[in-house]
Amino acid sequence: MAFRWRSSGRKGGAAHGAGWLQPVRHVHRIRLADLRGIDKQIRRVEQNTRQFLEGKPANNVLLTGARGTGKSSIVKGLLNKYARQGLRLIEIEKNDLVDLPYIVDLVAPRPERFMLFCDDLTFHGAEEGYIALKVALDGSVSTTSDNLLIYATSNRRHLMPEYMAENLETRYVGDEIHPGETVEEKISLSERFGLWVSFYPFDQDEYLDIVAQWLKHFDSEPSDVSREEALQWALQRGSRSGRVAYQFARDWAGRHAKK
């Protein structure tokens, strides 16, 4: 139900043979019910995915925001929940996005519905993958097939670094603000995703709730001691993210497992 896109390499910048879909033998069996503190984001992305599975209009999705807050976990959770309804996932590296036209043609005749998933997506300029993604999302005579949507995660809302100097290009005409060409170019890619979903850092109570959920997942009961250690763990990591909570729960459950 999950695949990785493997590129066969390129000569002179052109695809030759493009690549193939490699089945993933061990899929991360995360459940949407295991995720805490992001209920609103889950509902929004799940609704879009159900529309897609039912053959209704649906959007390409960009999940952006704080690291470790569950962006990629939602995608994995959707795959596990809806695989029986024909949902499939193709994981692709940023550098291989240039193969998008070939992938679209490859899956178009198939009956399944495919999420093309690119995790931690960011660009540093008009790279080949940037241009290919921009064209695939919107901007070409051809388009993606009806059975494929693009889901991407990024810590950057506009998928590219933003620099102070770019603000100097901004022009003010009366009460109107006109961003410079550099800023407009960066926005032009992210705005082609029809659905934006933002994620934010967790507060202490939300973090501890996530810790408790993962401890129960690992058959370990939360306690005052585990909560205190979880806070110390987060302080050492400099983050109260869902990822940090999961890592602490694995460590705690492993150390306190019954023999």
Residue pairs with C-beta under 8 A, 6 or more apart in sequence:
1 27
1 79
1 83
1 87
1 88
1 89
2 23
2 24
2 27
2 79
2 88
2 89
2 90
2 91
3 21
3 22
3 23
3 24
3 88
3 89
3 90
3 91
4 21
4 22
4 24
4 90
4 91
4 92
5 19
5 20
5 21
5 22
5 90
5 91
5 92
5 93
5 96
5 99
5 103
6 19
6 20
6 21
6 22
7 18
7 19
7 93
7 95
7 96
7 99
8 16
8 17
8 18
8 19
8 20
9 16
10 16
10 98
13 128
15 98
15 99
15 102
18 99
18 102
18 103
19 96
19 99
19 102
21 90
21 106
24 91
27 76
27 79
27 80
28 76
29 80
30 73
30 76
30 77
30 80
31 77
31 80
31 81
32 42
32 46
32 74
32 77
32 78
32 80
32 81
34 77
34 213
34 214
34 217
35 42
35 70
35 73
35 74
35 77
35 242
36 206
36 209
36 210
36 213
36 242
37 69
37 70
37 202
37 206
37 209
37 210
37 242
38 69
38 70
38 74
38 199
38 242
41 63
41 70
41 74
41 197
41 198
41 199
42 74
42 77
44 195
44 197
45 61
45 63
45 74
45 75
45 78
45 195
45 197
46 78
46 81
48 58
48 59
48 61
48 195
49 58
49 78
49 82
49 87
49 115
50 82
51 57
51 58
52 58
52 113
52 149
53 82
53 85
53 86
53 87
53 113
55 146
58 149
59 149
59 193
59 194
59 195
60 137
60 149
60 150
60 151
60 152
60 192
60 193
60 194
60 195
61 149
61 150
61 151
61 152
61 193
61 194
61 195
61 197
62 152
62 153
62 154
62 159
62 190
62 193
62 195
62 196
62 197
63 71
63 72
63 74
63 75
63 151
63 152
63 153
63 154
63 197
63 199
64 71
64 153
64 154
64 155
64 156
64 157
64 196
64 197
64 198
64 199
65 71
65 155
65 157
65 198
65 199
65 200
66 155
66 199
66 200
66 201
66 241
67 155
67 239
67 241
67 243
68 239
68 241
68 242
68 243
68 244
69 199
69 200
69 201
69 202
69 241
69 242
69 243
70 199
70 242
71 153
71 199
72 117
72 119
72 120
72 153
73 242
75 89
75 115
75 117
75 151
75 153
76 89
78 87
78 115
79 87
79 88
79 89
79 115
86 111
86 112
86 113
87 112
87 113
87 115
88 112
88 113
88 114
88 115
89 114
89 115
89 117
90 103
90 107
90 114
90 115
90 116
90 117
91 117
91 118
91 119
92 99
92 103
92 116
92 117
92 118
93 118
94 118
94 121
94 122
94 123
94 127
94 129
95 128
95 129
96 129
97 118
97 128
97 129
97 130
97 132
97 133
97 136
98 128
98 129
98 132
99 132
100 116
100 132
100 133
100 135
100 136
100 144
101 132
101 136
101 142
103 116
103 148
104 136
104 144
104 145
104 148
107 114
107 145
107 147
107 148
108 145
108 147
108 148
110 147
111 147
112 147
113 147
113 148
113 149
114 147
114 148
114 149
115 148
115 149
115 150
115 151
116 148
116 149
116 150
116 151
117 151
117 152
118 150
118 151
118 152
118 153
119 152
119 153
120 153
120 154
120 155
121 152
121 153
121 154
121 159
122 154
122 155
122 156
122 159
122 160
122 161
123 129
123 130
123 159
123 160
123 189
124 160
124 161
125 160
130 189
133 150
133 189
134 188
134 189
134 192
136 143
136 144
136 150
137 150
137 189
137 192
137 193
138 192
139 192
144 150
150 193
152 159
152 193
156 162
157 190
157 196
157 198
158 186
158 187
158 189
158 190
159 186
159 189
159 190
160 186
160 189
162 183
162 186
166 180
166 182
166 183
167 180
167 183
168 180
169 179
169 180
169 181
169 182
169 183
170 177
170 178
170 179
170 180
170 183
171 177
171 178
171 180
172 178
179 187
190 196
201 239
201 240
201 241
202 210
202 240
202 241
202 242
203 240
204 231
204 240
206 240
207 230
207 234
207 240
207 241
207 244
207 245
208 227
208 230
208 231
210 242
210 245
210 246
211 222
211 226
211 227
211 230
211 245
211 248
211 249
212 222
214 245
214 246
214 248
214 249
214 250
215 221
215 222
215 226
215 249
215 252
215 253
216 222
217 249
218 249
218 250
218 253
219 253
220 226
220 249
220 252
220 253
220 256
220 257
226 252
229 248
229 252
230 245
230 248
230 252
233 244
233 247
233 248
233 251
234 240
234 244
234 245
234 248
237 244
